[in-house]
């Protein structure tokens, strides 16, 4: 996992990590990057501060964004916290 906060040099570690992932993925395999795209939201939301990063992935590297809902569903709802 690569975590790069607000560093002005985020692109190089991300490029190196993705280069390694592409090296080891099997032919025809898929690379899955996970981003929450918002917590406690009904619709996916990409914060403005990540726009450059998402543009880098989608425009420069050709990655495709697919949002998948992963909400938890409980058989019984627990009591609310006090």
Phi, psi and omega in degrees: 000138177243124176239119179236114183285233186267026180296137176290349181251037183289331189295319183296311178296325177293316179301315180296317180297314180291328176297318178292318178300315179296329179292322187264348179291139180291152176306131182082358181284173181240150174249128181241120174254133184250128175223136186293332183053037174110133176253138180064040179235147177283325182241151177302140181221119177260112180303146183305326182294345178261002184303317181296319179295313179295322175298319178301312181294315187276315184276314184277322185258349177080016176290156181240134180270131174227122180268133180232124178288134180231035180298147174278144174234127182250142178297319178234140180274124179291162178297143178297151177291148178266000000 
